[in-house]
Amino acid sequence: MSAIVIPKAEGRGAGLGNEMMVWAKSFLGAQAIGGKSKPPAFGLNVRPYYRYFKTPRYDWLLYRALARLNPPANTFTQKAFLEHYDPDFGIAFKNWYESLGRHPRVTFVEGLWGGYNAIWRARHFLMGKLLSTPYTAENIAAKLPPSSAKTPLRIGVHLRTGDFDAMLLEHDKVRWNRRLPVGWYQGAMRACVKAFGPDFQFVMVTDATPQEAAPFLDEFHPVTTFDQQNTVISDMVLLSTCDVVIPSLSSFTFAALMLGEPFYIWPLEHPVKKDGWMALWGDRPDVDAANIMAAEEHRQLHLNAPQPLKSRCLYYEDGAELPRTFVDLVCDRHERKQPFTDPMRNGVARIGAEYR
């Protein structure tokens, strides 16, 4: 019988972005050893994700029972990941699994350690799971622009309020799950208006009420999902379809950035700055050494490049204008996605002109 890889059921579950990360680990681990993966214990979660993913209401009872019946050595922990390290989670999992000297029927994965690069290969698996949930495809289709000769560039805004009560402070040691100031969002959005002109749309997904979001609605007139129901999943996927994303400091935003690979505008105050580099995870060496290892490898690739490399991330300082290079990159990618430049969508291209 095939081995089974299960996300460990702990606490009362987590937000959708965090659950996606551990689900990706389950998928990649199972794929690496020819086994089967299980979804997180959504029945345990205080958020009713089980209704979307059609998982059993009491799946957590089975997961916890299996955890008690299996020794701790059957859990792929952060320590095991580092001891059998590979930048790809699936390969590291297989290295560990083969080192056990036996092939346990049930293994567990856990935690948010390892980073997004380690689970990158799972993003299409995750997108498939999200798109298969009820209401999701219908909600997204209703908010995408209709087919025409030219479609607008879209800038997504994830305005997170709710359980994000405290603002991000300068030199704040708790750098995640903080609310970004309203003024920072407004500054970034105004910079986009100035840089991209009138031919684009803002798309705002938020847990705020229409009253709380009123300053944005009045000034920027974004596409919103206030008129829709059951948007827990579709909001994330809709954000991933945008050309550029103005984020929140949450795993929800990160999941969207992984799924759709849009450009993104990040608050300059947030990354850790060291020796001329800026990194999002540089403040967490005690929490996630694998991120530090990957970042060092990536720095070396930058240093060995014949010319400075461009990023899809722009670190944005409130009040600044968007750099022309960044704007051109966004516009170039958007142009190549247009119907009128794409022959398979009845578009045309001048003979030999495009890449001359």
Sequence and secondary structure as in RCSB ss.txt:
>XXXX:A:sequence
MSAIVIPKAEGRGAGLGNEMMVWAKSFLGAQAIGGKSKPPAFGLNVRPYYRYFKTPRYDWLLYRALARLNPPANT
FTQKAFLEHYDPDFGIAFKNWYESLGRHPRVTFVEGLWGGYNAIWRARHFLMGKLLSTPYTAENIAAKLPPSSAK
TPLRIGVHLRTGDFDAMLLEHDKVRWNRRLPVGWYQGAMRACVKAFGPDFQFVMVTDATPQEAAPFLDEFHPVTT
FDQQNTVISDMVLLSTCDVVIPSLSSFTFAALMLGEPFYIWPLEHPVKKDGWMALWGDRPDVDAANIMAAEEHRQ
LHLNAPQPLKSRCLYYEDGAELPRTFVDLVCDRHERKQPFTDPMRNGVARIGAEYR
>XXXX:A:secstr
   EEEE   TT   HHHHHHHHHHHHHHHHHHT EE    GGGSSS HHHHHT  TTHHHHHHHHHHHS GGGE
E HHHHHHT  SSHHHHHHHHHHHTSS  SEEEE  STT TGGGGGGHHHHHHHHHTSTTHHHHHHHHS    SS
  EEEEEEE  TT  SB  TT S  SS B  HHHHHHHHHHHHHHHTTSEEEEEEESS TTTTHHHHHHH  B  
TT S  HHHHHHHHHTSSEEE  SSHHHHHHHHHH  EEEEETTSSEEETTEEESSTT TTT HHHHHHHHHHHH
HHHHSSS    SEEEE TT    HHHHHHHHHHHHHTSGGG GGGT    TTTTT 
